Amino acid sequence: MKKGTLFVIPVFLSLLAVLSTPLYAEKTDSASTQPESVAAEDASKKIVATANSAPITLKQVQIRVQLVSRESAYHTQISDEKKQEMMERALDQLIIEELAYQEAKKTGVTISEKDINNRLNEVKKGFPSEELFNKSLAANNLDLNKYKKLIEKELSIKKINEKLFGKPITLSSKEVKDYFEKNREKFKEPEKIRLRQILIKIPAFASKEEWEKGKNKAEEILSELKAGKDFAKLAKEFSSDPSREKGGDMGFIHKGRLEPYVEDIAYSLKVGEISDVLQTIYGYHIIKLEERKPPQNTQFSKIKEKLKKDLESVAMEEKKKDWIKGLREKAEIKYYVPSDKKD
């Protein structure tokens, strides 16, 4: 079972989806001959897992999958393997939410009737009329009391989330600096080179003659460069690359930014050296190495603030993961696999 993350889906969307998302059952031969309401009812009764004896039904999983996928008929649009992965992930999210709700109750979290009614009114605003809201309840095998229980659960999860993770984690300057010092290699700026380029662009699906004509033009330009003509002036006159406006100057770039073939040539050049004519899918290139910057150590002062925010964000995620792990370890989770499928 793949591990999910806590509170992946905004709870408002989850509650509204319970009423507004069309229900469906697994598309088996037997289900296809049943009325939709019967299939939906079967899905609402079919228990696929329990978390400390609290049941999670197939219907809940299906609704969650539809909400995540945003596809009203996803069965026919994705592979069976992908569909199964989405079902597993949705089930895992629901299990985590159930465990979070149970923990909220254990720690004394309570939700007032006023808050529940306020939330109920928010959801109702998503419907054109009271009548349609009530029809949606009935279509999903819910009554008002059951739906208010869902709201109570939603607000309880939200409350314990705010209680445990509402305050941001703040790291001291020393903690951030210590991390930087221990991981200096991660922040080292790679070697960079500054290039100029002249590109004789060849249109897609060009004829052999057009490629020959482009190559001849590039060779003529290369001859002029070897004769001492200024690279920047020729780039402005003949290059098809946007860098032509800067005399072909591409600025400083590091490895991974160029076509591998061109990159290998570029890094093999000496400063001031001009390449031969190079062919790629875009046409013919001539490059010149203007400058080379060796790898450099990043100054802590330049990245201090961003690094602090990144580390604090990571620390918060780790805190949430540890909490979820703890809930799982002390919980009794059981899965019920359909008889026609293997474990």
HELIX and SHEET records of a PDB file:
HELIX    1   1 VAL A   11  SER A   20  1                                  10    
HELIX    2   2 ASP A   29  SER A   32  1                                   4    
HELIX    3   3 GLU A   36  LYS A   45  1                                  10    
HELIX    4   4 LEU A   58  SER A   69  1                                  12    
HELIX    5   5 TYR A   74  THR A   76  5                                   3    
HELIX    6   6 ASP A   80  LYS A  106  1                                  27    
HELIX    7   7 GLU A  113  LYS A  124  1                                  12    
HELIX    8   8 GLU A  130  ALA A  139  1                                  10    
HELIX    9   9 LEU A  144  PHE A  165  1                                  22    
HELIX   10  10 SER A  173  LYS A  182  1                                  10    
HELIX   11  11 ARG A  184  PHE A  187  5                                   4    
HELIX   12  12 LYS A  208  LYS A  226  1                                  19    
HELIX   13  13 PHE A  231  PHE A  238  1                                   8    
HELIX   14  14 PRO A  242  LYS A  246  5                                   5    
HELIX   15  15 PRO A  260  SER A  268  1                                   9    
HELIX   16  16 PHE A  300  GLU A  329  1                                  30    
SHEET    1   A 3 ALA A  54  THR A  57  0                                        
SHEET    2   A 3 ILE A  47  ALA A  51 -1                                        
SHEET    3   A 3 ILE A 333  TYR A 335 -1                                        
SHEET    1   B 2 LYS A 188  GLU A 189  0                                        
SHEET    2   B 2 GLN A 296  ASN A 297 -1                                        
SHEET    1   C 4 ASP A 249  HIS A 254  0                                        
SHEET    2   C 4 LYS A 192  LYS A 201 -1                                        
SHEET    3   C 4 GLY A 283  LYS A 293 -1                                        
SHEET    4   C 4 LEU A 278  THR A 280 -1                                        
END                                                                             
